[in-house]
Amino acid sequence: MRRFLILLACACGLVVAAVAARPAKAPAVRLPDGDVYLKRIVVLKKETWRWQRLMGKPLTHALPRPVPPLPVRPTRWTRIAIVARLRAHHPPHLRAFLCIHRYEGSWTDSGGPYYGGLQMDWGFMSAYGRQLLRRKGTADHWTPLEQIWVAERAYRNGRGFYAWPNTARYCGLI
């Protein structure tokens, strides 16, 4: 019983500290050694935030419900992570960008000045995929899904399919 109360106090202290701090990046939280559930929640949060950043969506920082007593089950964060992953794997204009890719280069095409499967130049990559460009390099090092989401970001910002004038015309998009 005493051990349970100590673990409960540690978990409550972590929750209060996390809510009070709320930094922009995920904090490096030291978890109790025996709590597998809290570790799983941290993994699910990181996965959720990865997909949300890729899609350009706001990050889910805290759950609106009060924290239940230990053991904390990661069911709610599991649902949030699954929804984020499903949305990330189904971009709104996926078929259109796959058609454009069919007439462009390979997903790993490194022949400059255009890189990747959607033939992005430096200006395009730095405008719409700055974090990926900084972290992974040019578009030929990105996954096809990341390349499509960068193109989707350009589409949403009013650029449409005009970045690929000929191939978009072949696909009937312009």
C-alpha positions in Angstrom: 0.0 0.0 0.0 2.8 2.4 0.8 4.6 1.7 -2.5 1.3 2.4 -4.3 0.9 5.8 -2.6 4.5 6.7 -3.4 3.9 5.9 -7.1 0.6 7.8 -7.0 2.4 10.9 -5.6 5.1 10.7 -8.2 2.6 10.4 -11.0 0.5 13.3 -9.7 3.7 15.4 -9.4 4.6 14.6 -13.0 1.1 15.6 -14.2 1.2 18.9 -12.2 4.7 19.7 -13.5 3.7 18.9 -17.1 0.5 21.0 -17.0 2.3 23.9 -15.3 5.2 24.0 -17.8 3.5 23.2 -21.1 6.5 23.9 -23.3 6.3 23.9 -27.1 8.5 20.8 -27.4 7.9 17.5 -25.7 9.6 17.6 -22.3 12.1 14.9 -21.3 10.0 13.5 -18.4 11.6 11.0 -16.0 9.0 8.4 -15.3 8.8 5.8 -12.5 10.6 2.6 -13.5 7.6 0.4 -13.1 5.0 2.4 -14.9 4.6 0.9 -18.4 1.4 2.8 -19.1 2.9 6.3 -18.7 5.8 5.3 -20.9 3.3 4.2 -23.6 1.5 7.5 -23.3 4.7 9.4 -24.0 5.4 7.2 -27.1 1.8 7.8 -28.3 2.1 11.6 -27.8 5.3 11.7 -29.8 3.8 9.7 -32.6 0.7 11.9 -32.6 2.7 15.1 -32.7 4.9 13.7 -35.5 1.8 13.2 -37.7 0.2 16.4 -36.7 3.3 18.4 -37.5 3.5 16.7 -40.9 -0.1 17.6 -41.7 0.3 21.1 -40.4 -2.3 20.6 -37.7 -2.2 22.1 -34.1 -0.7 19.7 -31.6 -2.8 18.0 -29.0 -1.0 18.9 -25.7 -3.2 17.8 -22.9 -6.3 15.8 -22.3 -9.3 17.7 -21.0 -10.3 15.0 -18.5 -8.8 14.8 -15.0 -6.0 12.2 -14.6 -7.4 8.9 -13.3 -5.6 7.0 -10.5 -2.8 4.6 -11.4 -2.5 2.5 -13.4 -3.2 5.0 -16.2 -4.3 3.3 -19.3 -3.2 4.9 -22.6 -6.6 4.2 -24.3 -7.4 7.8 -25.0 -4.0 8.7 -26.4 -4.1 5.5 -28.4 -7.3 6.7 -30.1 -5.8 10.1 -30.8 -2.7 8.6 -32.2 -4.7 6.2 -34.5 -6.8 9.1 -35.8 -3.7 11.2 -36.5 -2.0 8.3 -38.3 -5.1 7.5 -40.4 -5.5 11.2 -41.4 -1.8 11.5 -42.3 -1.9 8.4 -44.5 -4.9 9.8 -46.5 -4.1 13.3 -47.7 -7.0 15.1 -49.3 -5.5 15.2 -52.9 -3.6 11.9 -52.8 -4.8 10.6 -56.1 -4.0 13.9 -57.8 -0.4 14.0 -56.5 0.1 10.3 -57.4 -1.0 11.1 -60.9 1.5 14.1 -61.0 4.2 11.8 -59.7 3.5 9.3 -62.5 4.8 11.9 -65.0 7.6 13.3 -62.8 10.7 11.6 -61.4 11.3 8.8 -58.9 10.6 9.4 -55.2 14.4 9.3 -54.7 15.4 11.4 -57.7 18.4 13.4 -56.6 19.1 15.1 -59.9 19.1 18.8 -59.2 17.7 21.4 -59.5 14.5 19.3 -58.9 14.3 16.7 -56.2 12.0 13.8 -55.2 8.9 12.3 -56.8 7.2 15.6 -57.3 10.3 17.4 -58.6 10.6 20.1 -55.9 13.1 22.9 -56.3 14.9 24.6 -53.4 12.5 27.5 -53.2 9.5 25.1 -53.0 11.1 22.9 -50.4 12.2 25.8 -48.2 8.8 27.5 -48.5 6.6 24.5 -47.7 8.8 21.9 -46.2 11.4 23.9 -44.2 11.5 21.6 -41.2 12.0 18.5 -43.3 14.6 20.3 -45.4 16.5 21.2 -42.3 16.2 17.8 -40.7 16.5 15.4 -43.6 17.9 17.4 -46.5 16.4 17.6 -50.0 13.1 15.9 -51.0 14.8 12.8 -52.3 15.5 11.9 -48.7 11.9 12.3 -47.6 9.3 9.6 -47.6 6.7 9.7 -50.4 4.1 10.6 -47.8 6.2 13.5 -46.5 6.6 14.8 -50.1 2.9 14.6 -50.7 2.1 16.5 -47.5 4.5 19.2 -48.5 2.8 19.5 -51.8 -0.6 19.5 -50.0 0.7 22.4 -47.9 1.5 24.3 -51.1 -1.9 23.5 -52.5 -3.6 24.8 -49.4 -1.6 28.0 -49.4 -3.2 29.0 -52.8 -0.5 27.6 -55.1 -2.8 24.8 -56.4 -1.4 22.4 -58.9 0.2 25.2 -60.9 3.7 24.2 -59.6 3.4 21.3 -62.0 1.8 23.0 -65.1 2.3 20.3 -67.7 1.8 17.2 -65.6 -1.3 18.7 -63.9 -2.7 19.3 -67.4 -2.0 15.7 -68.3 -3.9 14.6 -65.2 -6.8 16.9 -65.9 -6.2 19.0 -62.8 -5.8 22.4 -64.5 
